Amino acid sequence: MQNNNLEYEIQEKGLTFPRITPEHIANLMSKLTYHQVVPEGTTTTITTAFTKIGDCEFSLGTSIMACVDKRNYNAELGFKYGKEKAEAIAEDKLWELEGYFLAKELALQALIK
């Protein structure tokens, strides 16, 4: 929701200079894959979000979900909320990395001119 408000305000102010857009990030997010594991004998679910770059599976975010009392452990909930948490971490990382990439591209273009 906050990104929608921010995007609206950016467009309202006519800020059309090079930038990373929510659509760009959403496109990248749609390509993520998730690997989840529960170490044997634990109540811990580890979820990692990956993006494919060539032959490389690049890790964007890892979450750890756990409960103290094994009677409260539910694998389905661990997977569900672990994925949500890893997804949020990955989205934040994509904004950061894509911004960095854009900054490098703009600096390179400025040198070429």
Contacts in CASP RR format, 6 or more apart in sequence:
PFRMAT RR
TARGET T0000
AUTHOR 0000-0000-0000
METHOD contacts of the structure
MODEL  1
MQNNNLEYEIQEKGLTFPRITPEHIANLMSKLTYHQVVPEGTTTTITTAF
TKIGDCEFSLGTSIMACVDKRNYNAELGFKYGKEKAEAIAEDKLWELEGY
FLAKELALQALIK
3 22 0 8 1.000
4 22 0 8 1.000
7 21 0 8 1.000
7 22 0 8 1.000
10 19 0 8 1.000
18 102 0 8 1.000
18 106 0 8 1.000
19 102 0 8 1.000
20 95 0 8 1.000
20 98 0 8 1.000
20 99 0 8 1.000
20 102 0 8 1.000
24 98 0 8 1.000
25 91 0 8 1.000
25 94 0 8 1.000
25 95 0 8 1.000
25 98 0 8 1.000
28 51 0 8 1.000
28 94 0 8 1.000
28 98 0 8 1.000
29 87 0 8 1.000
29 90 0 8 1.000
29 91 0 8 1.000
29 94 0 8 1.000
31 51 0 8 1.000
31 52 0 8 1.000
32 49 0 8 1.000
32 50 0 8 1.000
32 51 0 8 1.000
32 60 0 8 1.000
32 87 0 8 1.000
32 90 0 8 1.000
33 49 0 8 1.000
33 50 0 8 1.000
33 51 0 8 1.000
33 52 0 8 1.000
33 57 0 8 1.000
34 47 0 8 1.000
34 48 0 8 1.000
34 49 0 8 1.000
34 50 0 8 1.000
34 83 0 8 1.000
34 86 0 8 1.000
34 87 0 8 1.000
35 47 0 8 1.000
35 48 0 8 1.000
35 50 0 8 1.000
36 45 0 8 1.000
36 46 0 8 1.000
36 47 0 8 1.000
36 48 0 8 1.000
36 79 0 8 1.000
36 82 0 8 1.000
36 83 0 8 1.000
37 45 0 8 1.000
37 46 0 8 1.000
38 44 0 8 1.000
38 45 0 8 1.000
38 46 0 8 1.000
38 75 0 8 1.000
39 46 0 8 1.000
42 66 0 8 1.000
43 66 0 8 1.000
43 67 0 8 1.000
43 68 0 8 1.000
43 69 0 8 1.000
43 70 0 8 1.000
43 72 0 8 1.000
43 73 0 8 1.000
44 64 0 8 1.000
44 65 0 8 1.000
44 66 0 8 1.000
45 64 0 8 1.000
45 65 0 8 1.000
45 66 0 8 1.000
45 75 0 8 1.000
45 78 0 8 1.000
45 79 0 8 1.000
45 82 0 8 1.000
46 62 0 8 1.000
46 63 0 8 1.000
46 64 0 8 1.000
47 62 0 8 1.000
47 63 0 8 1.000
47 64 0 8 1.000
47 65 0 8 1.000
47 79 0 8 1.000
47 82 0 8 1.000
47 83 0 8 1.000
47 85 0 8 1.000
47 86 0 8 1.000
48 59 0 8 1.000
48 61 0 8 1.000
48 62 0 8 1.000
48 63 0 8 1.000
48 86 0 8 1.000
49 59 0 8 1.000
49 60 0 8 1.000
49 61 0 8 1.000
49 62 0 8 1.000
49 83 0 8 1.000
49 86 0 8 1.000
49 87 0 8 1.000
49 89 0 8 1.000
49 90 0 8 1.000
50 57 0 8 1.000
50 58 0 8 1.000
50 59 0 8 1.000
50 60 0 8 1.000
51 57 0 8 1.000
51 58 0 8 1.000
51 60 0 8 1.000
51 90 0 8 1.000
51 94 0 8 1.000
52 58 0 8 1.000
60 89 0 8 1.000
60 90 0 8 1.000
60 93 0 8 1.000
60 94 0 8 1.000
61 86 0 8 1.000
61 89 0 8 1.000
61 90 0 8 1.000
61 93 0 8 1.000
62 86 0 8 1.000
62 89 0 8 1.000
63 82 0 8 1.000
63 83 0 8 1.000
63 85 0 8 1.000
63 86 0 8 1.000
63 89 0 8 1.000
65 77 0 8 1.000
65 78 0 8 1.000
65 81 0 8 1.000
65 82 0 8 1.000
65 85 0 8 1.000
67 73 0 8 1.000
END
